[in-house]
Each structure stands twice: as structure tokens, then as C-alpha cells.
Amino acid sequence: MAIICVDAGTTVIKAVGYDATGAEAAVARRATVVSRPAPGHTEQDMGAVWDAVAATVREVAAQVGGAEFVAVTAQGDGCWLVDADGGPTGPAILWNDARAASIVDDWTREGLPATAFRLNGSSAASGLPHAILTWLRANDPARLERSHAMLTCGGWIFARMTGELVADESDASAPFMDLRTRAYSAELLALFGLEDAGRLLPPIRPCPVAALTPQAAAALGLAAGTPVVMAPYDIAATALGAGAVAPGQACAILGTTLCTEVLVESPGLDGQPTGITIALPGGYLRAFPTFAGTEVVQWTCRLLGLSSPAELGELALLSRPGAGGLAFLPYLSPAGERAPFSDPLARGALLGMSFEHGREQVARAVLEGLTMVIRDCLTATGAAPTELRVSGGGSANDAWLGLITDVTGLPVRRSADSEVGARGAYLVGLAATGAAPSVATAAAEHVRLRDAVEPDPARRAFYDRLFTDFLTLRGGTAVTWPLLGDLRGRT
């Protein structure tokens, strides 16, 4: 019998059916709507997300004829509040929501995130639950009063499938888990003045497994009682699906977030308080998920009148490395930036423009700026990987992959799978149901990579210097971010 895995991303829901050999046998996708009802607000209709999950699973189940088990991974962070019956108390507030940016800014000035990092291994961001809950308490207390549990997207889908309100260790990691005990910390709740929010936190269970309810089975086209596995959330599942399963192995997700991450044995709570740390079975993931990723590519395509990211890559290759002295800071999210530094006031910039620059230099500068962020995050991990595994929609852009290998100086390898996050959920599902002794064993059998893209020595040396220049330009521009914030406030 087949295995069905769901990857519920921010903008696309995917379901993949794997045959008895572990090969992709069927794939279904549904786009989802991200709404922005007010400046800085980023939300989704929770019912619509579930409907998209049901539709994709139903489509795949019809092709593969049922499932031995279902495994789910999904976007992380955010705040998916439900009542005592498991129904939404309002729209989901997403990981890239910016409404609480000023709250995080206040916390940063007070030093709270740095203190929390020593227990939690994660920096603060406006899309994390502690910031969203603080905002709701001040602006929509009635919603909190009628809410019974705070889930993530994966927790919401698991609840709809099984009726159980739980959190996987990865979802629970930030911002309330003490990574030393892998349990919620009363000290962290108190640090942010959220003692009363403890009632909303669901029980933590590593890789929960439960049975599909009859009602959910009817919606999904599967048999009631089918085991359902909640895998780690998407950035962790994607690292595993790319085969990064041993300490020191690195992965970069080129998606809605640019997430550069490395597997580690211990959480490193005494290190620089940046990025996030995710608890995984047998280890941890040090991750640096940015607020802006491929949305920057799409924004640039619209700006330049291009039809696709591939066309942007082709245009960028018409410019020499360095884009004729044009530099781009890709901090376009209204939430600012959270990796590898945290600043809700961070904003993007195109620096050094003159009449000598054209569309090809702009295209190259944008891709180079995004790639500098990947190297910046890779440096922040403190690891020294021998290769970088990449996934996400951006990994289909050959021009960008060439830049990544030259800027990082590492061979870059892509997965042979079309849906790497779903593959990660598949590996975890095999281990959680006893079909494989471990995730690493399952990965050794089922993860396949394409040939590596190798760095060019001359371009690598050029980009080493350009990376230093990028950091200098960012430092000089950052002093203007508070003034720009004041200007936004006045307009």
C-alpha cells in the first residue's frame, strides 16, 4: 500500500503519494490565499487551508488506492487559535506577520530576547507566538478569551485529522520551550509577561502518531483508523528530506523564506543570540529563516515586467558579476528581518544606481543580494559544511544556483524529489511507525541527489570580497532604518 505525505506551505499545499519502493507515484497541489487585511497583517483562513489539504489528499488517494499511513509537515510559527471544540476562533496569524513588530522592538531594547535565548536558543520575531499573543491581549482580548488552544499549521491539520490537540517538539521549540528539558518553561512565559497564556499551550509529543477519525477519513478518501504522523515543521522536514540528517550537514531552502540551516548535536545556548533552534529526534537544527525569500524574486519580476523567475535568472546572466557596482539589500518584508540578525525596522535598498545601470544589472544585483544573505546565515551557523543541499521553488533557477555555489564556495546539490518537505515527512513517518529503525536509516535508503554544481575559483574569490562589501553597506544603511520607520509612521 502507498504512503501519503502532506506539505502545507504558506502559499501552496502539496500531497505526495509514495509507492512501495518509496518513489513519488502521485503529486497534487493547491494554491492557498494569504490575506493582508491591514498593514503588516498576514493571515489565512484556517478552514480554507484544511479544505486544500483534503482536496490534495483525496486526489492522491484516488490515484494510489489508499495509504499505509499519512504524514504531515507544514509551515511553522504563527498563531492558529482554536476553541474547546477544535474550531477556529479567527483567521490564522502567520509566521511573517508584522503587527507585533513594535512589541519585538521594545523587547529588544530591554534585552529580553537575549535573555530568552539562553534557555530557548531562538531570537524574537513578530511572527512568533509570544509576540502575537501579546498583540492580541492588547488589541483583541475577546479572541484570547474564547480560545482553548494555540496550534501551528501542522497542529491544526493533525487536529482535523485525528481530533487531538498536540504539538510536535519542533513546533513547540520557539518561543516557550526550555531546550535543556524539552518542556515548556514557566520562566520564559514570565519573562514576556504571558503566564496566563500557558493554558493555551498544547501538550508536547515528539512526532505524534494518532488514528484518522471517521469524519476526516470521509473527507480525505481514506480508511478510518489510518495512522497519522505529525512530522517536524516544514523547514526541519525539508532539511531531513534533502538528506541533512547528521551533525554538520547543511541545507538552504529557497522558498517564501530563505532558510539556511545546519544539524547540530547540542543547542548552543551560549552562542550569539540569533536565529532559531529546533528540537528534533536525537539532535537539533540551527536555522536562520529570513522574512523575505522568493517573494523578492517575484517582486522583482513584476517590477521589471518579467514573466518568470527563470527569465530573471537569464537577464541577470547578461550582467557581469558585481552588477556594475549596484548592490541590493533584500530586506523587503514589512516585518523587517529576523535572520541572521533581528531588526523589525530593517528595510531593503538598491544602492549605487546611475544612468549606466539597466534591467540586467538590477536583476543581477537582486539575486546577488539574496545570495549574500544565504552566505551571511551560513556563516552565522558556525558550521563548516563540505556541501550545501538546496530545495524549494528557487532551486529550479539554474542561474541562482550558480551564484549560490560561487558566493558560498560550496558545491550545491539538489534533491531528485519534486517535493523535498514531503520526503522529509515520509522519512519521519517511516521511523515513527516502526517501518524504519531511524530517520537516518530511512534517508540513506530513500534520499537521492542530483549532480553537484561546483564553484568557479575566480568568481569565488571575487564574491569573497563582495560579501565583505555587502556587510559594510548594510551596516551603513542600517543607521537610516529608524528614520525610515518614522517616515512610514507619518505617512
C-alpha positions in Angstrom: 0.0 0.0 0.0 1.1 3.6 -0.7 2.2 6.3 1.8 0.7 9.8 1.5 2.6 12.8 2.9 1.3 16.4 3.1 3.5 19.5 3.0 1.2 22.5 3.8 3.3 25.5 2.8 2.4 29.1 3.2 1.2 29.6 -0.4 0.8 26.0 -1.8 -0.5 22.8 -0.2 1.1 19.6 -1.6 0.3 16.0 -1.2 2.6 13.2 -2.4 1.9 9.5 -2.8 4.9 7.2 -2.5 4.8 3.6 -3.9 6.1 0.5 -2.2 9.7 1.4 -3.3 9.5 4.9 -1.9 9.3 6.6 -5.3 6.9 9.5 -5.9 3.8 8.0 -7.6 1.4 10.9 -7.5 1.6 14.6 -6.6 -1.3 17.1 -6.1 -1.0 20.8 -5.4 -3.5 23.5 -4.4 -2.7 27.2 -4.0 -3.8 28.9 -0.9 -4.7 32.5 -0.2 -2.6 34.7 2.1 -4.6 37.8 3.1 -3.2 41.1 4.2 -6.3 42.9 5.7 -4.3 45.7 7.3 -0.7 47.0 7.0 1.6 44.4 8.5 -1.1 41.8 8.9 -0.6 38.4 7.2 -3.4 35.8 7.7 -5.0 32.7 6.3 -8.5 31.2 6.6 -8.0 28.0 8.6 -10.9 26.3 7.1 -9.7 27.0 3.6 -6.3 25.5 4.5 -8.0 22.3 5.7 -10.1 22.2 2.5 -7.0 22.4 0.4 -5.3 19.7 2.4 -8.4 17.4 2.0 -8.6 18.1 -1.7 -4.9 17.2 -2.4 -5.0 14.1 -0.2 -8.3 13.0 -1.9 -6.7 13.4 -5.3 -3.6 11.4 -4.5 -5.6 8.7 -2.6 -7.7 8.2 -5.7 -4.5 7.5 -7.7 -2.6 5.3 -5.3 -5.5 3.5 -3.7 -5.3 4.3 0.0 -2.5 4.8 2.4 -0.5 2.7 4.9 -0.1 6.0 6.9 -0.3 9.7 6.4 2.5 12.1 7.5 2.1 15.8 7.7 4.5 18.7 7.7 3.5 22.4 7.5 4.6 26.0 7.8 5.8 26.8 11.3 5.4 29.5 13.9 2.4 31.9 13.8 -0.7 31.5 15.9 -3.6 29.1 14.9 -6.1 29.5 17.8 -9.0 27.1 18.3 -11.8 26.8 20.8 -12.6 23.8 23.0 -14.3 22.0 20.1 -11.2 22.5 17.9 -12.9 25.2 15.8 -11.0 28.3 14.7 -11.6 31.4 16.8 -10.5 33.6 13.9 -8.0 33.5 11.0 -4.6 32.1 11.4 -1.9 34.7 12.0 1.2 33.7 10.1 4.9 33.4 10.7 5.6 36.5 8.6 3.0 38.8 10.2 4.4 42.2 11.3 1.6 43.6 13.5 3.7 42.9 16.6 6.9 44.5 15.2 6.9 47.4 17.7 6.5 44.9 20.6 9.6 43.0 19.5 11.4 46.3 19.1 10.6 47.2 22.7 11.6 43.7 23.9 14.9 44.0 22.0 15.8 47.4 23.6 15.0 45.8 27.0 17.3 42.8 26.3 14.5 40.2 26.7 15.3 38.1 23.6 18.9 37.8 24.5 17.9 36.5 28.0 15.4 34.1 26.5 18.0 32.7 24.1 20.0 31.2 26.9 17.0 28.9 27.6 15.4 28.7 24.2 18.1 29.1 21.5 15.8 31.4 19.4 15.7 35.1 18.8 12.4 37.1 18.9 10.4 37.9 15.8 6.9 39.4 15.2 5.6 36.2 13.8 6.4 34.1 16.8 3.6 33.2 19.3 4.8 35.3 22.2 4.7 38.5 20.1 1.3 37.7 18.5 -0.3 36.7 21.9 1.0 40.0 23.4 -0.6 41.9 20.5 -3.9 40.0 20.8 -4.0 40.7 24.5 -3.8 44.4 23.8 -5.9 44.6 20.7 -8.3 41.6 20.6 -8.6 40.1 24.2 -12.0 38.6 23.4 -10.4 36.3 20.9 -8.0 35.0 23.5 -10.8 34.5 26.0 -12.8 32.3 23.6 -9.6 30.3 22.6 -8.8 27.0 24.2 -5.5 26.1 22.4 -2.8 27.7 20.3 -1.7 25.4 17.4 0.6 25.7 14.5 -0.5 24.9 10.9 0.7 21.3 11.3 -1.0 21.0 14.7 -4.2 22.3 13.1 -4.1 19.8 10.3 -3.3 17.0 12.7 -6.2 18.0 14.9 -8.6 18.0 11.9 -7.4 14.5 11.0 -7.2 12.9 14.5 -9.2 15.1 16.9 -6.1 15.5 19.1 -4.7 18.9 20.1 -0.9 18.4 20.5 2.4 20.0 19.5 5.4 18.3 17.9 8.7 19.2 19.6 9.8 21.2 16.6 6.6 23.3 16.6 6.9 23.8 20.4 10.6 24.8 20.3 10.1 28.5 19.9 9.4 30.6 21.9 8.4 28.8 25.1 10.5 25.6 25.3 13.5 25.2 27.5 15.7 23.2 25.1 17.5 21.6 28.0 14.4 19.8 29.3 12.4 19.9 26.0 9.4 21.2 28.1 7.6 24.5 28.3 9.3 27.0 30.6 7.4 28.9 33.2 10.5 31.2 33.3 10.1 32.1 29.6 6.4 32.7 29.9 7.0 35.0 32.9 9.9 36.8 31.0 7.4 38.0 28.4 4.5 38.6 30.9 2.5 35.7 29.4 1.9 33.5 32.4 -1.8 33.4 31.6 -1.1 32.1 28.1 0.2 28.8 29.5 -3.3 27.4 29.3 -3.2 27.7 25.5 -0.1 25.6 25.0 -0.9 22.0 23.8 0.9 19.0 25.2 4.3 18.3 23.6 4.8 14.9 21.9 7.8 14.1 19.7 6.5 13.1 16.3 2.9 12.4 17.4 1.0 9.4 15.9 -2.8 9.0 16.1 -5.6 7.4 14.2 -7.6 9.1 11.4 -11.2 9.8 12.6 -14.1 8.6 10.5 -15.2 12.1 9.7 -11.7 13.1 8.5 -11.4 9.8 6.6 -14.5 10.6 4.6 -13.1 14.0 3.7 -9.7 12.6 2.7 -10.9 9.5 0.8 -9.0 7.2 3.2 -9.9 4.4 5.7 -10.8 5.4 9.2 -8.1 4.4 11.7 -5.2 5.0 9.2 -2.2 6.2 11.3 -1.4 9.9 11.0 2.1 11.2 11.9 2.8 14.8 12.7 6.4 15.3 11.3 8.6 18.3 12.3 7.5 21.5 10.6 8.5 22.4 7.1 12.0 23.9 7.4 13.1 20.9 9.5 11.3 18.3 7.4 12.9 19.8 4.3 16.4 19.6 5.8 15.7 15.9 6.5 14.2 15.3 3.1 17.3 16.8 1.5 19.3 14.2 3.4 20.8 16.6 6.0 20.5 14.1 8.9 23.9 14.1 10.5 25.6 16.9 12.6 27.4 19.4 10.3 25.2 18.8 7.2 23.7 22.0 5.8 20.6 22.8 3.8 19.2 26.0 2.2 15.5 26.4 1.4 14.9 28.8 -1.4 11.3 29.4 -0.7 9.0 32.0 0.8 11.7 32.2 3.5 15.4 31.8 2.7 16.2 29.3 5.4 19.8 28.3 5.8 20.2 25.6 8.5 22.6 23.0 9.9 22.2 19.9 12.0 23.9 20.1 15.4 24.2 17.7 18.4 23.6 20.4 21.1 21.6 23.6 21.0 24.5 26.0 21.7 22.6 28.3 24.1 25.8 30.2 24.9 26.3 31.4 21.4 25.3 34.5 19.6 21.6 35.1 20.2 20.4 34.9 16.6 18.4 32.5 14.5 16.2 29.8 15.9 16.9 26.3 17.4 14.6 23.4 16.7 14.4 20.2 18.7 14.5 17.1 16.6 14.7 13.4 17.5 18.2 12.9 18.6 19.5 16.4 17.9 18.8 20.0 17.0 18.5 22.2 13.9 20.1 25.6 14.0 18.1 27.5 11.4 18.1 31.1 10.1 14.8 31.6 8.3 14.5 35.1 6.8 11.3 37.1 6.4 11.9 37.6 2.7 12.8 34.9 0.1 11.4 34.1 -3.2 8.8 36.8 -2.8 11.7 39.2 -3.5 12.2 37.3 -6.8 8.5 37.6 -7.7 8.5 41.3 -6.7 11.5 41.9 -9.0 9.8 40.1 -11.9 6.8 42.3 -11.5 9.0 45.4 -11.3 10.9 44.5 -14.4 8.0 43.1 -16.4 9.4 39.6 -16.5 7.2 36.5 -16.8 9.1 34.1 -14.5 12.0 33.7 -12.1 13.8 31.8 -14.9 13.6 34.8 -17.1 15.0 36.9 -14.2 17.9 34.5 -14.0 18.6 34.7 -17.7 18.5 38.5 -17.5 20.9 38.5 -14.6 23.5 36.5 -16.5 23.7 39.3 -19.1 25.4 41.4 -16.4 28.9 40.8 -15.2 29.4 39.7 -11.5 29.0 42.6 -9.2 26.2 44.1 -11.3 28.3 47.1 -12.3 28.6 48.3 -8.8 24.9 48.0 -8.0 24.2 46.5 -4.5 20.9 45.2 -3.2 19.8 44.7 0.4 16.8 42.3 0.1 15.0 43.2 3.4 11.6 43.8 1.8 9.3 42.3 4.4 7.1 44.7 6.4 8.2 42.7 9.4 11.8 43.7 8.9 14.3 40.9 9.3 14.9 38.1 11.8 17.9 36.1 10.4 20.8 36.3 10.9 20.1 39.5 12.7 16.8 40.7 14.2 15.5 44.1 13.4 11.8 44.9 12.8 12.8 48.2 11.2 15.1 46.6 8.6 14.3 47.7 5.0 15.6 46.9 1.5 17.7 49.2 -0.6 19.2 49.4 -4.1 22.5 51.2 -3.7 24.8 52.8 -6.2 22.4 53.4 -9.1 23.3 55.6 -12.0 22.2 56.1 -15.6 24.8 53.4 -16.5 22.6 50.7 -15.0 19.9 48.8 -16.8 17.5 46.0 -16.2 20.2 43.3 -16.3 22.2 44.9 -13.6 19.1 45.2 -11.4 18.3 41.6 -11.9 21.8 40.5 -11.1 22.0 42.8 -8.0 18.8 41.3 -6.6 20.0 37.7 -7.0 23.4 38.6 -5.6 21.8 40.3 -2.6 19.6 37.3 -1.8 22.6 35.0 -2.2 24.7 37.2 0.2 22.0 36.6 2.8 22.4 32.9 2.4 26.1 33.2 3.0 25.5 35.5 5.9 23.2 32.9 7.5 25.6 30.1 6.7 28.4 32.0 8.5 26.1 32.6 11.5 25.6 28.8 11.9 29.3 28.5 12.8 29.5 25.3 10.9 31.9 24.3 8.2 29.9 22.1 5.8 31.5 20.4 2.8 28.4 20.9 0.6 25.1 22.8 0.6 21.9 21.0 -0.2 19.2 23.2 -1.6 15.5 22.8 -2.1 12.4 24.9 -2.5 11.0 26.6 -5.6 14.1 28.8 -6.1 16.3 25.7 -6.6 14.8 25.3 -10.1 16.6 28.5 -11.1 20.0 27.4 -12.5 21.4 31.0 -12.7 20.7 31.4 -8.9 22.3 28.1 -8.1 25.4 29.2 -9.9 25.5 32.3 -7.8 25.0 30.3 -4.6 27.9 27.9 -5.3 30.2 30.8 -6.2 29.2 33.0 -3.2 29.3 30.3 -0.6 32.3 28.5 -2.1 30.5 25.2 -1.6 29.3 22.5 -4.0 25.5 22.8 -4.3 23.3 19.7 -4.6 19.5 19.4 -5.3 17.2 16.6 -4.4 15.9 14.4 -7.1 12.4 14.7 -5.4 9.9 17.3 -6.6 8.7 17.8 -3.0 11.5 17.7 -0.5 9.5 18.7 2.6 7.1 15.8 1.9 10.0 13.5 1.5 11.2 14.6 5.0 7.7 13.8 6.4 7.9 10.4 4.7 11.3 9.6 6.4 9.9 10.7 9.8 6.7 8.7 9.2 8.7 5.5 8.5 10.7 5.9 11.7 7.6 6.9 13.8 5.5 3.9 12.7 8.4 1.4 13.1 8.8 0.8 9.3 12.4 2.1 9.6 14.8 2.0 12.6 15.6 5.7 12.3 15.3 8.8 10.1 18.9 8.5 9.1 18.5 4.9 8.0 15.4 5.8 6.0 17.3 8.8 4.4 20.2 6.5 3.4 17.7 4.3 1.5 15.4 6.9 0.0 17.1 10.3 -0.5 18.6 10.8 -3.9 20.5 13.8 -5.0 21.4 15.3 -8.4 24.9 16.0 -9.5 26.7 18.9 -7.7 27.1 22.4 -9.1 30.7 23.3 -8.4 32.0 26.8 -7.6 34.3 28.7 -10.0 37.6 29.6 -8.2 37.9 33.0 -9.8 34.3 34.0 -9.2 34.5 32.6 -5.6 37.5 35.0 -4.9 35.6 37.9 -6.4 32.5 37.2 -4.2 34.6 36.8 -1.1 35.4 40.5 -1.3 31.9 41.4 -2.4 30.5 39.7 0.7 32.6 41.9 2.9 31.4 45.0 1.0 27.8 43.8 1.4 28.1 43.7 5.1 29.7 47.1 5.1 26.9 48.6 3.0 24.3 47.0 5.3 25.9 48.5 8.4 26.0 51.9 6.8 22.4 51.7 5.7 21.1 50.3 9.0 21.5 53.6 10.7 18.8 55.0 8.5 16.2 52.4 9.3 14.8 54.1 12.4 14.4 57.4 10.4 12.6 55.5 7.6 10.3 53.9 10.3 9.4 57.4 11.5 8.7 58.5 7.9 6.4 55.5 7.5 4.6 56.4 10.6 4.0 59.9 9.4 2.6 58.8 6.1 
